[in-house]
Every structure is written in C-alpha cells, then in structure tokens.
Amino acid sequence: MINEKTKKRLLKILGIAPELKAIFLSGTPLEVKRDDIRIFLSNNLIATFDDNPKIPPLEWVLARAAITVFRNILSRRNERLSGFSLIGYIHDILAGNSPESTPTPSADFFAELEHLLKGITGHAGVYSDTVPAYSKHDGVRAAKLRSNDLSRMARTSKKFMDRYTCGLENKIVRKRSVNQARIMKYFKATEVEWGKWPWHTRNIIRDADTLSALIRLTDQEYKAIKLANEYKIPFGITPYYASLMDYEPGRGRDTTVRAQVIPPLKYIKLFKKKRECSQNTSENSMDFMLERNTSPIEGITRRYPKIVILKPILTCPQICVYCQRNWEIEDVYSPTAVLSRKKLDSAIKWIENTPEISEVLVTGGDPLLLSNAKIENLLLRLSQIKHVDRIRIGSRTPVTLPQRITDSLVSSINRFHNPGKREIMVVTHFEHPYEITPQAMDAVQKFRRFGIDVSNQLVYTFFNSRKFEAALLRHKLRMIGVSPYYTFNTKGKEETDDYRVPIARLLQEQKEEARLQPGSVRTDEIVFNVPGLGKNYLRARQNHDVISILPNGRRVYEFHPWEKKLTLVDTYVYTDVSIYGYLKRLKAAGENLADYKTIWYYY
C-alpha cells in the first residue's frame, strides 16, 4: 500500500529536477508525460554540449551519462524487456492509481532515483571545487605540482592497500605453520605426508565436525555445513586450504578465504529449492550458464569460433560456493566425476574433426586432480591435433593444493610446450592476497621456470570488493609470477546473492583504483559472462545498457552478445543487485561510504 509519507518522499526527490516534477504532477496522460520527459531530457542533453555555466566542469560528463540512462528507461521496448515501467510506476503513485499489489518503493529505489536525478541536473557532487594547482601553470612548475598530486594519489592507494594482509608476510607464514602443525596433529600426519598431494586429497574435509575441530566456526557456519551435508550439496576443503584460515573467526583477514568454501545458509536453502524444482521440470534451472545449449557433445562446451572447453573431470579437491558448475558435482569423491574413456575419446575426436578450433581450454572440475599419466596422455592426444596450437589448463590447485604442482607434473606438461609451434599456459584463480603463500608462489614458479605462462581469473565478490583490495591482489600476483587476466562479475544465480557486487562497483574499481596502478598490474579485463553466449566486456559502454530501475532499487541491464556486429543474436536481460544494499553491507563491514560516493554514476 502506497501511503502519503511515500508520496512526499518521492516528491522531495523529484524536486531535484523541478521541470521533471512539474511534468509528473501535470494532469496529462502517461504517454504525454513520456513525450514531455523526452523533450526535457533532450534539452538538458543539448545544454551539456553547450557551454552551460550552470554545470561545473566534468559534471557534464556525468550528466550526459545519466541522461542517456533515463532516455533508455523511457523506451517502451525496454519496459517490455524489463517487465516494468519506471515512469508508469511514479505516475501511478502520484496520481493515487496504485493497486494494493503495487510494491512500495524501497530505500534502495529512492537512493537510485535521487542519484539519477542529481546526475541529470549536474549536481552529482562528486568533484571537489578546488581546481588542481598544476593546471594553472606551465613547464617545470606545472610538472612539479603535477608530480606532487600524483604522489598524493599513490599515498592514498597505498594507505588503503596497507589495510589488507598478504600470505607472504612473515607473521602470517609463522601463524600458518602453527595452523599446519595443529591440522597435522589432528590427522596424525607427518611432514612428509603433508608435502604430498595425494595425502591431502585422501583427507579432504567434508563435514562440519571435522572442520570445527581444526578452526572455530561460527554457529551460522557450522549449521550451513551440516545442512549442506544433509541436503547432499557438495562441500569440500583441502587440509592445506584450511591452514590458511585463522583459528578464530571474525578477525577480517580470512573472511574471503572462508567465504570461498563455507556456504551461507541462504545459499543452502535456495540451492536445495532450485535443485528440487529442476528435478521436477524438464528445464534444468541449475544450468545458469546454459551449457546445455553450447555443448555439441558431452565433455565439450563451445561459445567462441576458435576455442573450445574440454571437461575431462567434473569435481575438484575443493568446492567453491559460487562455482558455475558446482550443481554438476555430486561429491568431491564422486565415482562418476571422470569422463569415461569412450566419452573422452569422442570429445577429442570431435575437436580433431573441427579444424576451426585452434585452442583448447582443459578445465572441469579441476583437471590437475587427474594422475600425471592421464594428464600427459590427454595433452599428448591434443598436441597431435595439427590445428590445435594452444592448450590452456584451468586449475585452482596452485591456490588450494600447491603440493599438486610437483616437478614431475610440470616436467610432463612442459613436454608439450613448444615455443613457436604450440603453447601451454595455466589459468588459475586467486581471490585474495591472503591466499598467496610461499607454497603457492613456489608452484607458480615451477611453471614459469619452464616458460609456461600463469594467469589469473578473479571472481569479483563482496568479499574482495573493498577499496583497492583487488588492486593489491593484482600487485602481489605479479610479484609471484601470475599475470592478471580477467575479473569476472559473479554469476547472477539467486543463491549467490550474498556474493554478488553491483556492476557499477566493478566499473568503479577498474576506472579508479586499478587505474592508479602501473599498467603491468592492471592488465586484466572486467567481464560479464552472458549465459549461453560468453563474455561481455563491461569496460565498453556500447556492450550494455541500463534499461530500468525496479521498486527494490535494482538496475536492469540489457547485455549485447560479443558477436552483435557479426550475426543476429538475441540480447540478455539481467537484474543486478542493489547499490544501496551493497553499500549498507560495506558500512556494516566498517567501510567509510564517502570513499565509494562515485559508484552511483557508473552505468
């Protein structure tokens, strides 16, 4: 039910743009209002391109972007795609025409609308009134002042990055040696056993009681793991990765590490609900990325012209909560996880019979969970296909089980790395500087010593999205020999809402924090993985549009497929998480929201 208090708050926000407010309060029909708003926005857009003294320098850039967004929202096509009319919603509230079923605008909605109108009118207020001193001078004087300004920026970024802890710090190395001793004592293991990867895979931690004997769990963590076991939701942590967790929870340093593998209760309940729904219908709602539509044969996924994914195994030594394929994993020890010999033969034959393929990404699951002999045989067969000139190995074992990267494994893989003829490269997945350890560095360096490139795909979640947190990760990764490659938006699965970050935050991080770093440590690309289609490059505005703002404050985006200029492919509509809700969580985590004030103006 929409009450008078809600109307007053809406009118107050509309007062930021008096002309717009007058249009909504006029007695004209909705479609006339739509046309009048278009004229209002067009006039404002023209004004931003003229020398409008009412709009401060650079504010016109924000105004132009905000106006473009509002014009998109006015489109009837976009209303159809999003299933919601923003102007119809506002019109009905002010006219008192809202039925009882109309959702009440949330605080998230009001915050979005307020910042959108501030942007349109050139009152975003994100810039200081002070013009940089160097802009008033020329020559050496300007250069010195500019240098001082750059040093100030560098000090600011360092101040943020100094808040986060890296696993290479001496005090953390010592702490983890204590953790290791405690875990070894529990399992009655020797140093020799700890150093061998099969021991870790034989002792994967799969239940709450075992994990709580090694580290202290919160009541929520304990309950979530118990329910995961009860509902047969895959759960597993290697003893090595458990040693990266602080004994006491809630200190903040290992939050990202715990969040990787310990699911929230909300996730457990929604995962169970979706799986049951999927089992009762013909459509698999768990297959968020629509791999069923891009798998011409079992074990193969193809979304691009010249590269194909080969999945010889569908389990990992450790299960990531937000993994796009965890719904396919029955258990870390599933006897059916390895693709049968017959199916693997068929998949490799398919690659051989598809000469357009020049690159194969071997992933899963984690292919390095296979034996050396099986890995070597697989690489041998792929290397014998003449048109395959690059083989990528996607594995998280350098992070979760660095003991797996043995000299013999690397030597076997290196047999097929032939510069000038065929490249082998490794793609791994570090999420936080706290995961970077001497053991992980040693694993990476074993590949690097043979000339095998190691790159990183970062999944940007709430748990690594604080100011300059990802920037520090990229810096530390380069120091151990890992090249930043991609930063992925977390998949938009309902059960992983606690992990998702607004798209605006990814854009803000790349254009503000990463931009302050040297090019060598900000070379990754921020992407949104469109289900069934593939990567959409978020940095490019022409690849996506904001098409609506819902009553719960969530932006609705339309993503264009990568091949939009090449062939007629449908677009993808996505509902993001709320910026306001995200900022509330940051504030609860101790962040100063003034540090994030520009987030509203990234679209």
Disulfide bonds with the S-S distance in Angstrom:
none
